[in-house]
Amino acid sequence: MDVLTTLTADKPVVIFSKSTCCMSHTVKALICSFGANPSVIEIDNMPSGQQVERALVQLGCRPSVPAVFIGQQFIGGADEVMKLNVQNKLAQLLLRAKAIFIWSR
């Protein structure tokens, strides 16, 4: 899991993705719609992508992407992020992580 800690350190939002995954694209678009600028790591385009994918699966990601970290904490995949959005909790997480600085509904 050290590889995940290294990749998510000092970044408010990190999304592990695959360039061909439609759910990854949807999650990226949702988080960007709040005004956040997430760090997106396309694991299918990196040399150590298989190692990262194994670490995500060990963390409990099934499927392995999208995998979202906010404030260095693992949030989950698309279902968890969508659920947080429906519950109006996603914006608060982004605010606490300093990924966005103002939000009003």
C-alpha positions in Angstrom: 0.0 0.0 0.0 3.0 2.3 0.2 2.7 3.0 -3.5 -0.8 4.4 -2.9 0.4 6.5 0.1 3.2 8.0 -2.1 0.8 8.7 -5.0 -1.8 10.4 -2.8 0.5 12.4 -0.5 0.0 16.1 -0.3 -2.9 16.1 -2.9 -6.4 17.1 -1.9 -8.1 14.7 -4.5 -6.6 11.8 -6.3 -8.6 9.6 -8.8 -7.1 6.4 -10.0 -8.6 5.7 -13.4 -8.2 3.9 -16.6 -8.4 5.9 -19.8 -11.1 3.6 -21.2 -13.3 3.4 -18.1 -16.6 5.3 -18.5 -17.3 5.3 -14.8 -13.9 6.9 -14.1 -14.8 9.6 -16.6 -18.1 10.2 -14.8 -16.5 10.5 -11.4 -13.8 12.9 -12.7 -16.6 15.0 -14.3 -18.6 15.0 -11.1 -15.7 16.1 -8.9 -14.6 18.7 -11.4 -18.1 20.1 -11.4 -17.5 21.3 -7.8 -14.6 23.3 -9.0 -12.0 20.8 -7.8 -8.9 20.0 -9.9 -8.2 16.4 -9.0 -4.9 14.6 -9.7 -5.9 11.9 -12.1 -3.7 8.8 -12.4 -4.4 6.7 -15.4 -3.1 3.4 -14.3 -3.3 1.8 -17.8 -0.8 4.4 -19.0 1.9 4.0 -16.4 4.7 1.5 -16.3 3.9 0.4 -12.7 0.1 0.3 -13.4 -0.3 -3.3 -12.5 1.4 -2.8 -9.1 -0.9 0.1 -8.4 -4.0 -1.9 -9.5 -3.0 -4.8 -7.2 -2.7 -2.3 -4.3 -6.1 -0.9 -5.1 -7.6 -4.4 -5.1 -6.0 -5.1 -1.8 -7.5 -2.0 -0.4 -10.9 -3.3 -1.4 -11.6 -1.7 -4.8 -13.7 -4.0 -6.9 -13.5 -3.1 -9.7 -10.1 -1.4 -9.3 -11.1 1.9 -10.8 -12.3 4.5 -10.3 -10.7 4.7 -6.9 -11.1 8.1 -5.2 -9.0 9.6 -2.4 -10.0 12.9 -0.8 -7.7 14.4 1.8 -5.5 11.3 1.6 -8.4 9.1 2.8 -9.8 6.4 0.6 -13.4 7.2 -0.2 -14.2 4.4 -2.6 -15.3 3.9 -6.1 -18.1 5.3 -8.3 -21.0 4.0 -6.1 -19.6 5.6 -2.9 -18.8 8.9 -4.6 -22.3 9.1 -6.1 -23.9 8.2 -2.8 -21.9 11.0 -1.1 -23.1 13.4 -3.7 -26.8 12.4 -3.4 -26.4 12.8 0.4 -24.9 16.3 -0.1 -21.7 15.2 1.7 -19.3 15.2 -1.2 -18.9 19.0 -1.2 -18.1 19.0 2.5 -15.3 16.4 2.0 -13.9 18.5 -0.8 -14.0 21.6 1.4 -12.3 19.9 4.3 -9.5 18.6 2.0 -9.1 22.1 0.6 -9.8 20.9 -2.9 -12.4 23.6 -3.1 -12.7 26.8 -1.1 -16.3 27.8 -1.3 -19.6 25.9 -1.9 -23.2 26.9 -1.5 -26.2 24.9 -2.4 
